[in-house]
Amino acid sequence: MQQFGYLISRTTLNLLLPVALLLCCGTVLADGPADNIPDAVRRIPPQGIDVPEKDRMKLRAGLDKLAAAMARVKDDALLPDVEIFHKAVRYALEYDEFQKTAELKYAAGQLEEGLKRAAALKAGDAPWTRQTGLVVRGFRSKIDGSVQPYGLVIPDDYRFDGSRKHRLDFWFHGRGERSCEVGFIQQRMTQPGQYTPESTIVLHPYARYSNANKFAGEVDCLEALEQVMAGYRVDPGKILVRGFSMGGAACWQFAVHYADRWCAANPGAGFAETQEFLKGFQGETLNPAPFERKLWHLYDCTDYALNLYNLPTVAYSGEIDSQKQAADIMALALAREGMTLTHIIGPGTAHKIHPDSKIEIENRLAAIVERDRGFPASIKLVTYTLRYNRMHWFTIDRLGEHWAAARVEAEVLSPRKIRISECSNITRFTLSFPAGKSPLEPGPPPQVEIMGKRIPSTAPVHADHSWKATFALGDTGWSETGTAACGLWKRHGLQGPVDDALMDSFLFVTPGSGTFGKPFDRWAATEQARAVTHWRQQFRGDARVKSADEITADDIANHHLVLWGNPASNPLLARMAGQLPISWTADRIIVGDQSFDARTHGLIMIYPNPLNPVRYMVLNSGFTYREYDYLNNARQIPKLPDWAVIDLTEPPGTQRPGRIAAAGFFDEQWQLRP
């Protein structure tokens, strides 16, 4: 989906598209039937311009000079604020990603800015951290150690020596296939963006390029926010999520997945789910395998509409924008939950924000910000995965079954009583009020009622108004439990599917010698090289890579390990093989009662690392969506479940790593389903 791409309904497309495109900024590539051909996938990011040799030499010299200056800055936490400029220019130059001639000038200027910052840091100063207006900053990602940029708009009335806390608005950017780091940084150094509310810090995350702020892009947004809150005075009760086009899609998913973290949400256009959006916008009819349909539940916001009970939401659409579909389908999902979506519609407007609507949106959000949000006495929560398992004071610790709806309705009825009227597909949960936040009065344990039955509690409400208790479902019903969960269970951050491992610190582990057959060896080597290349192209970082014989105890403790090869070629996998629920020998891959020839099949899998069960091990896979899916952000969803056997007689393509011979999910105890 292009930032300014598909502007109107398909019934009038042929007549009005040329006119609509004239209303947009710059040259765009419109999505459409040409992007539905798996064998004719265009490159994303596009091939850059030819850089004249004199410019190339000048930029290389500038990179060398900045690298030397950075090396003179020792162990400074602010060094990423310098490194972002070096990385931006290096990537563009090394990988032919300069998208227009003007970016050569931008790159030279960014190297100069990097030199100024490096010199300031060496002298013990960082003036940009005390700057109002437009500021570009950076942080080091926990996922791959890469530096990632973000932009800030610091209001003129911000006082660095003051105590006042400010509202903060996220602004999620639209799709820009040509918006690599140099272009993004230049925009953030020169343009304030769509909205600059009074006395408000605006945070513009890069979020790993053009993925609708999903996967690593999602984590980047949270990490950028964490850094901004550490360095600036932000009112934690006045943080809003906002965006338009692809950024509107990002806003929808942040709103429904993290509804308890924001003061309000303001999604504009974009998409909110997979199937209906691609059918209407892309003219694509999907025929997913059962496991693929289940995986839509990760990012289909319509499935999580109930969570907006907890978050004031003001949606926006242009009246004749085809992406109005996102708000319309969310309105239907909310109606099924008994709620009505506030939907501001720009009259006669295509893919942009109408000026009158902009005023109305700002007025509504300002009123929401001023209300006392407090700690809600009543919450509602729905989820399909423990990746998104919390709503204010209610945390789901264990599900009955992943990828089926788990629903909660709970309320504090009085200072002495909590009632949980709905608690479905959940087998363990925790109620927790931090110090000073509990609406319960200090004293003896409060009454807890679950599904109409009173459950005895032994946890008192402390004098600081904190309270915490955990409840588990057993053979005789619900009861309070003071014991930690024993055994191997799916839990938050360790619940799969394969892509989940690349949302925290991961390390690619290459094999040594050994073979189960040349077809597998060639496939594994090709897929490993592809994973490294495409991680850089699509998630803008250099994946950490080590050989199996270099892995240390610290690596096992601190990273999810992505192992390439098989038990014959990868000695680390050989150490784990006997503790995995799928058997992989020189002859066979055995999955329950299914058996596959190991010479012509490979295994992709995610599982708790037997050498460190609080971290994952993954076999033979990077992120699971592929080149075809880069063409539209709604396609960028998990494509493989917890395990998959790959038939290598079908070569990898733009949609799959080979033919999927069998695939499925482990149960809640990480065992094969019957």
Rosetta blueprint (number, residue, H / E / L):
1 M L
2 Q L
3 Q L
4 F L
5 G L
6 Y L
7 L L
8 I L
9 S L
10 R H
11 T H
12 T H
13 L H
14 N H
15 L H
16 L H
17 L H
18 P H
19 V H
20 A H
21 L H
22 L H
23 L L
24 C L
25 C L
26 G L
27 T L
28 V L
29 L L
30 A L
31 D L
32 G L
33 P H
34 A H
35 D H
36 N H
37 I L
38 P L
39 D L
40 A L
41 V L
42 R L
43 R L
44 I L
45 P L
46 P L
47 Q L
48 G L
49 I L
50 D L
51 V L
52 P L
53 E H
54 K H
55 D H
56 R H
57 M H
58 K H
59 L H
60 R H
61 A H
62 G H
63 L H
64 D H
65 K H
66 L H
67 A H
68 A H
69 A H
70 M H
71 A H
72 R L
73 V L
74 K L
75 D L
76 D L
77 A L
78 L L
79 L L
80 P H
81 D H
82 V H
83 E H
84 I H
85 F H
86 H H
87 K H
88 A H
89 V H
90 R H
91 Y H
92 A H
93 L H
94 E H
95 Y L
96 D L
97 E L
98 F L
99 Q L
100 K L
101 T L
102 A H
103 E H
104 L H
105 K H
106 Y H
107 A H
108 A H
109 G H
110 Q H
111 L H
112 E H
113 E H
114 G H
115 L H
116 K H
117 R H
118 A H
119 A H
120 A H
121 L H
122 K H
123 A L
124 G L
125 D L
126 A L
127 P H
128 W H
129 T H
130 R H
131 Q L
132 T L
133 G E
134 L E
135 V E
136 V E
137 R E
138 G E
139 F E
140 R E
141 S L
142 K L
143 I L
144 D L
145 G L
146 S L
147 V E
148 Q E
149 P E
150 Y E
151 G E
152 L E
153 V E
154 I E
155 P L
156 D L
157 D L
158 Y L
159 R L
160 F L
161 D L
162 G L
163 S L
164 R L
165 K L
166 H E
167 R E
168 L E
169 D E
170 F E
171 W E
172 F E
173 H L
174 G L
175 R L
176 G L
177 E L
178 R L
179 S L
180 C L
181 E H
182 V H
183 G H
184 F H
185 I H
186 Q H
187 Q H
188 R H
189 M H
190 T H
191 Q L
192 P L
193 G L
194 Q L
195 Y L
196 T L
197 P L
198 E L
199 S L
200 T E
201 I E
202 V E
203 L E
204 H E
205 P E
206 Y L
207 A L
208 R L
209 Y L
210 S L
211 N L
212 A L
213 N L
214 K L
215 F L
216 A H
217 G H
218 E H
219 V H
220 D H
221 C H
222 L H
223 E H
224 A H
225 L H
226 E H
227 Q H
228 V H
229 M H
230 A H
231 G H
232 Y L
233 R L
234 V E
235 D E
236 P E
237 G E
238 K E
239 I E
240 L E
241 V E
242 R E
243 G E
244 F E
245 S L
246 M H
247 G H
248 G H
249 A H
250 A H
251 C H
252 W H
253 Q H
254 F H
255 A H
256 V H
257 H H
258 Y L
259 A H
260 D H
261 R H
262 W L
263 C L
264 A E
265 A E
266 N E
267 P E
268 G E
269 A L
270 G L
271 F L
272 A L
273 E L
274 T L
275 Q H
276 E H
277 F H
278 L H
279 K H
280 G H
281 F H
282 Q L
283 G L
284 E L
285 T L
286 L L
287 N L
288 P L
289 A L
290 P H
291 F H
292 E H
293 R H
294 K H
295 L H
296 W H
297 H H
298 L H
299 Y L
300 D L
301 C H
302 T H
303 D H
304 Y H
305 A H
306 L H
307 N H
308 L H
309 Y H
310 N H
311 L L
312 P L
313 T E
314 V E
315 A E
316 Y E
317 S E
318 G E
319 E L
320 I L
321 D L
322 S H
323 Q H
324 K H
325 Q H
326 A H
327 A H
328 D H
329 I H
330 M H
331 A H
332 L H
333 A H
334 L H
335 A H
336 R H
337 E L
338 G L
339 M L
340 T L
341 L L
342 T E
343 H E
344 I E
345 I E
346 G E
347 P L
348 G L
349 T L
350 A L
351 H L
352 K L
353 I L
354 H L
355 P H
356 D H
357 S H
358 K H
359 I H
360 E H
361 I H
362 E H
363 N H
364 R H
365 L H
366 A H
367 A H
368 I H
369 V H
370 E H
371 R L
372 D L
373 R L
374 G L
375 F L
376 P L
377 A L
378 S E
379 I E
380 K E
381 L E
382 V E
383 T E
384 Y L
385 T L
386 L L
387 R L
388 Y L
389 N L
390 R E
391 M E
392 H L
393 W L
394 F E
395 T E
396 I E
397 D E
398 R E
399 L E
400 G L
401 E L
402 H L
403 W L
404 A L
405 A L
406 A E
407 R E
408 V E
409 E E
410 A E
411 E E
412 V E
413 L E
414 S E
415 P L
416 R L
417 K E
418 I E
419 R E
420 I E
421 S E
422 E E
423 C E
424 S E
425 N L
426 I E
427 T E
428 R E
429 F E
430 T E
431 L E
432 S E
433 F E
434 P L
435 A L
436 G L
437 K L
438 S L
439 P L
440 L L
441 E L
442 P L
443 G E
444 P L
445 P L
446 P L
447 Q E
448 V E
449 E E
450 I E
451 M L
452 G L
453 K E
454 R E
455 I E
456 P L
457 S L
458 T L
459 A L
460 P L
461 V E
462 H L
463 A L
464 D L
465 H L
466 S L
467 W E
468 K E
469 A E
470 T E
471 F E
472 A E
473 L E
474 G E
475 D L
476 T L
477 G E
478 W E
479 S E
480 E E
481 T L
482 G L
483 T L
484 A L
485 A L
486 C L
487 G L
488 L L
489 W L
490 K L
491 R E
492 H L
493 G L
494 L E
495 Q L
496 G L
497 P L
498 V H
499 D H
500 D H
501 A H
502 L H
503 M H
504 D L
505 S L
506 F E
507 L E
508 F E
509 V E
510 T E
511 P L
512 G L
513 S L
514 G L
515 T L
516 F L
517 G L
518 K H
519 P H
520 F H
521 D H
522 R H
523 W H
524 A H
525 A H
526 T H
527 E H
528 Q H
529 A H
530 R H
531 A H
532 V H
533 T H
534 H H
535 W H
536 R H
537 Q H
538 Q H
539 F H
540 R L
541 G L
542 D L
543 A L
544 R L
545 V E
546 K E
547 S E
548 A H
549 D H
550 E H
551 I L
552 T L
553 A H
554 D H
555 D H
556 I H
557 A H
558 N H
559 H L
560 H E
561 L E
562 V E
563 L E
564 W L
565 G L
566 N L
567 P L
568 A L
569 S L
570 N L
571 P H
572 L H
573 L H
574 A H
575 R H
576 M H
577 A H
578 G H
579 Q H
580 L L
581 P L
582 I L
583 S E
584 W E
585 T L
586 A L
587 D L
588 R E
589 I E
590 I E
591 V E
592 G L
593 D L
594 Q E
595 S E
596 F E
597 D E
598 A L
599 R L
600 T L
601 H E
602 G E
603 L E
604 I E
605 M E
606 I E
607 Y E
608 P E
609 N E
610 P L
611 L L
612 N E
613 P E
614 V E
615 R E
616 Y E
617 M E
618 V E
619 L E
620 N L
621 S L
622 G L
623 F L
624 T L
625 Y L
626 R L
627 E H
628 Y H
629 D H
630 Y H
631 L H
632 N L
633 N H
634 A H
635 R H
636 Q L
637 I L
638 P L
639 K L
640 L L
641 P L
642 D L
643 W E
644 A E
645 V E
646 I E
647 D E
648 L L
649 T L
650 E L
651 P L
652 P L
653 G L
654 T L
655 Q L
656 R L
657 P L
658 G L
659 R E
660 I E
661 A E
662 A E
663 A E
664 G E
665 F L
666 F E
667 D L
668 E L
669 Q L
670 W L
671 Q L
672 L E
673 R L
674 P L
